[in-house]
Amino acid sequence: MPRTGPTPLQRALRTYLDHLMVERGLADNTLKSYRRDLRRYARHLAGVGVEDVSEVTESAVSGFLMALREGDAEHQPLSAASAARTVVAVRGFHRFAVREGLAQHDPAAAVRPPASAKRLPKALPLADIEAILDAAGAPGTSLALRDRALLEVLYGTGARISEAVGLDLDDLDREDGTVLLRGKGSKERIVPVGSYARAAVEAYLVRGRPDLSGAGRGTPALFLNARGGRLSRQSAWTVLAKAAERAGVTAEVSPHTLRHSFATHLLDGGADVRVVQELLGHASVTTTQVYTLVTVDSLREVYATAHPRALS
């Protein structure tokens, strides 16, 4: 006789969803996502003849992941991120099944969600960087001198925005041409300051900062706001956004864009990746190596246009 009631697999899935709702207290939208993903999983397993959670194999779970990525007549192919979310739901279900004695083993334990495509940092062309620096602040004002010095330091040292606004006067060695940056986890690093950034900072210290500090209470901060206090991250972000707008740069620009550009331009110029790692304050060179992917793309473009046998 054909089966009329729910299969053991369907009952196990209902038990798991009840567990998520009652014991885990997941939000309604999250529960809807789990329910949708697991129903699709159940249909996939039914299609390969699996009706009990104890019968599920690792290859069945892997096959479901492949089906998510490839799509079918009813479903568009899922992105890596969406497929990963669905696989997380499946793995949670199988862990629950083992814990509750519904299955002896976890067939999904070794199935890893697909990795999302690594998003490469976006670096600006040098011409855009120079246009932004030239457009910093309203000409002839103390704030303009500060803004130019701030942006020159961000691009010239690769500093994070929090590191730049956190600088004190004593962190700048004007004779040695270096600056002490305090990064994540309070880790300190000394970074050289290029001649353009040094000149901009010197002009700000001589003709801009004294004017701004007069409105404050003697803070040691290097970069001051109009009231003489330490410049905030939000205000520094605004400085860059306004400079980019005045410069006519239409690409998305953030303080991190200057940091990305700093690293990419160094590598394009022949700098060793481990040197760039130290300058950026990355704990691992693996973090820095994402920038090498950007420069490889640049090299590929040059090769394709310059080598006589690069194109057919």
C-alpha positions in Angstrom: 0.0 0.0 0.0 1.3 3.5 -0.8 2.3 5.6 2.3 -0.3 8.2 3.3 1.2 9.8 6.4 4.4 11.7 6.8 7.7 9.8 6.4 10.1 9.4 9.3 12.3 12.1 7.7 9.4 14.5 7.5 8.5 13.9 11.2 12.1 14.4 12.2 12.2 17.7 10.3 8.9 18.8 12.1 10.4 17.9 15.4 13.5 20.0 14.6 11.5 23.0 13.5 9.4 22.8 16.7 12.7 22.7 18.7 13.9 25.8 16.9 10.6 27.6 17.6 10.0 26.6 21.2 13.3 25.9 22.7 15.6 28.1 20.7 13.0 30.9 20.2 14.1 31.8 16.7 12.5 34.9 15.1 9.7 34.3 12.7 11.7 35.3 9.6 14.5 33.0 10.6 12.1 30.1 11.1 10.5 30.8 7.7 14.0 30.6 6.1 14.8 27.3 8.0 11.4 25.8 7.0 11.8 26.8 3.4 15.4 25.4 3.2 14.6 22.1 5.0 11.5 21.5 2.9 13.6 21.8 -0.2 16.1 19.4 1.4 13.3 16.9 2.1 12.1 17.0 -1.5 15.7 16.4 -2.7 16.1 13.4 -0.4 12.7 12.0 -1.4 13.8 12.3 -5.0 16.7 10.0 -4.3 14.6 7.5 -2.4 15.5 8.6 1.2 12.6 8.6 3.7 14.3 8.3 7.0 17.0 10.5 8.5 19.1 7.5 9.5 19.4 6.6 5.8 20.9 9.9 4.7 24.5 9.6 3.5 27.2 12.2 3.0 26.9 11.9 -0.7 23.2 12.7 -0.5 24.0 15.9 1.4 26.7 16.8 -1.0 24.3 16.1 -3.9 21.9 18.6 -2.4 24.6 21.2 -2.1 25.4 20.6 -5.8 21.7 20.9 -6.7 21.5 24.2 -4.9 24.4 25.7 -6.9 23.2 24.3 -10.2 19.5 25.0 -9.8 16.6 23.2 -11.6 13.4 23.7 -13.4 11.8 25.2 -10.3 14.7 27.0 -8.7 17.4 29.4 -9.9 21.0 28.5 -9.0 21.9 29.9 -5.6 24.8 32.1 -4.8 27.5 30.7 -2.6 26.2 32.8 0.3 22.6 31.6 -0.1 23.7 28.0 -0.6 25.9 28.2 2.5 22.9 29.5 4.6 20.8 26.5 3.4 23.7 24.0 4.2 23.9 25.5 7.7 20.2 24.6 8.2 20.8 21.1 7.0 23.8 20.6 9.3 21.9 21.9 12.3 19.1 19.4 11.5 21.5 16.4 11.4 23.3 17.4 14.6 19.9 17.6 16.3 19.0 14.2 14.9 22.1 12.6 16.3 21.6 14.3 19.7 18.0 13.1 19.9 18.8 9.6 18.9 17.0 9.8 15.6 20.2 8.8 13.7 23.5 7.2 14.7 25.8 9.3 12.6 25.9 12.9 11.1 26.2 12.7 7.3 26.5 16.5 7.0 29.5 16.9 9.4 32.1 16.8 6.7 30.1 18.8 4.1 31.4 22.4 4.1 29.3 25.3 3.0 30.7 26.9 -0.3 33.0 29.8 0.3 31.8 33.1 -0.9 33.8 34.7 -3.6 36.5 36.8 -2.1 35.7 40.4 -2.7 38.8 42.2 -3.8 39.5 45.6 -2.4 38.9 48.5 -4.7 41.9 50.8 -5.3 41.6 54.2 -6.9 43.8 55.3 -9.7 46.6 57.6 -8.6 45.1 60.5 -10.6 41.9 60.2 -8.5 43.8 60.1 -5.3 45.7 63.2 -6.3 42.5 65.0 -7.3 40.9 64.2 -3.9 44.0 65.4 -2.0 44.0 68.6 -4.0 40.3 69.2 -3.3 40.7 68.8 0.5 39.0 71.7 2.4 38.1 75.2 1.5 41.2 77.0 0.3 43.0 79.4 2.7 41.4 78.1 5.9 42.8 76.3 8.9 40.4 73.4 8.3 41.7 73.1 4.7 45.2 72.6 6.1 43.9 70.0 8.5 41.9 68.2 5.9 44.8 68.0 3.5 47.1 66.8 6.2 44.6 64.2 7.3 44.0 62.7 3.8 47.8 62.8 3.1 48.4 60.8 6.3 45.7 58.3 5.5 47.0 57.6 2.0 50.7 58.1 2.8 50.7 55.7 5.7 47.9 53.3 5.0 46.5 54.1 8.4 43.0 53.0 9.4 40.6 55.9 10.1 40.6 55.1 13.8 44.4 55.1 13.9 44.6 58.5 12.2 42.1 60.3 14.4 43.7 58.7 17.4 47.1 60.2 16.8 48.6 62.5 19.3 51.3 65.1 18.7 53.8 63.0 20.4 53.1 60.1 18.0 54.6 62.1 15.2 58.4 62.1 14.9 59.0 65.1 12.7 62.8 64.7 12.6 62.7 60.9 11.8 59.8 61.2 9.4 57.8 58.4 11.1 54.5 58.1 12.9 53.4 55.7 15.7 50.1 54.0 14.8 48.0 52.0 17.3 46.1 49.3 15.5 43.7 46.6 16.5 44.3 45.0 19.9 46.4 48.1 20.8 49.2 46.8 18.7 51.7 49.5 17.8 53.7 50.0 14.6 56.0 52.7 13.4 55.3 53.7 9.8 57.4 56.1 7.6 55.6 59.3 6.4 56.3 60.3 2.8 57.5 63.8 1.9 54.0 65.0 0.7 52.3 63.9 3.9 55.1 65.4 6.0 54.8 68.8 4.1 51.1 68.8 4.6 51.3 68.0 8.3 54.0 70.6 8.8 51.9 73.3 7.1 48.9 72.3 9.3 51.0 72.3 12.5 52.5 75.7 11.8 49.5 77.6 10.3 46.3 75.5 11.0 46.4 73.7 14.3 47.3 76.7 16.5 44.2 78.5 15.2 42.0 75.5 16.0 43.5 74.7 19.3 42.7 78.2 20.6 39.0 77.1 20.8 39.7 74.0 22.9 41.3 73.0 26.2 44.7 71.9 25.1 44.1 68.4 23.9 47.2 66.5 22.7 45.3 65.2 19.6 47.0 65.8 16.3 43.9 66.4 14.3 41.4 68.9 15.8 37.9 69.8 15.1 36.6 73.4 14.8 36.0 73.5 18.6 39.5 72.5 19.4 38.7 68.9 20.4 39.8 65.6 18.8 38.5 65.0 15.3 36.0 62.2 15.3 35.9 59.2 12.9 32.6 60.5 11.5 34.0 63.9 10.8 37.1 62.5 9.2 34.8 60.4 6.9 32.9 63.5 6.0 36.2 65.3 5.1 37.0 62.6 2.6 33.5 62.4 1.2 33.4 66.2 0.5 36.9 66.2 -1.0 35.9 63.3 -3.3 32.7 65.1 -4.3 34.6 68.4 -5.1 37.2 66.4 -7.0 34.5 64.8 -9.2 35.5 61.3 -8.3 32.3 59.2 -8.8 33.7 55.9 -7.5 32.7 54.8 -4.0 35.3 56.3 -1.7 35.8 55.7 2.0 38.8 55.9 4.4 39.4 52.2 3.7 39.6 53.1 0.0 42.7 55.1 0.7 44.1 52.2 2.7 43.4 49.8 -0.1 45.0 52.2 -2.6 48.0 52.6 -0.4 48.6 48.9 -0.4 47.8 48.3 -4.0 50.0 51.1 -5.3 52.9 49.9 -3.2 52.7 46.4 -4.6 52.3 47.8 -8.1 55.5 49.6 -7.5 57.4 46.5 -6.6 57.1 46.4 -2.8 57.4 43.0 -1.1 54.1 41.7 0.3 55.6 41.2 3.8 56.7 44.8 3.9 53.2 45.9 3.0 51.9 43.5 5.7 54.1 45.3 8.3 53.0 48.8 7.1 49.3 47.8 7.2 49.6 46.2 10.6 48.2 42.8 9.5 48.8 40.0 11.9 49.1 37.5 9.0 50.5 37.9 5.6 47.5 35.9 4.3 45.3 39.0 5.0 47.7 41.2 2.9 47.9 38.7 0.0 44.4 39.6 -1.2 46.0 42.8 -2.6 48.3 40.7 -4.8 45.2 39.4 -6.6 44.5 43.0 -7.6 48.0 43.6 -8.9 47.9 40.3 -10.9 44.8 41.6 -12.6 46.7 44.8 -13.5 49.6 42.7 -14.8 47.2 40.6 -16.9 45.7 43.7 -18.5 49.2 45.1 -19.4 50.2 41.7 -20.7 47.1 41.4 -22.8 47.7 44.7 -24.5 51.5 44.8 -24.8 52.6 41.2 -25.6 52.6 40.4 -29.3 51.3 36.9 -28.7 49.0 37.5 -25.8 45.9 37.7 -28.0 44.9 35.5 -31.0 
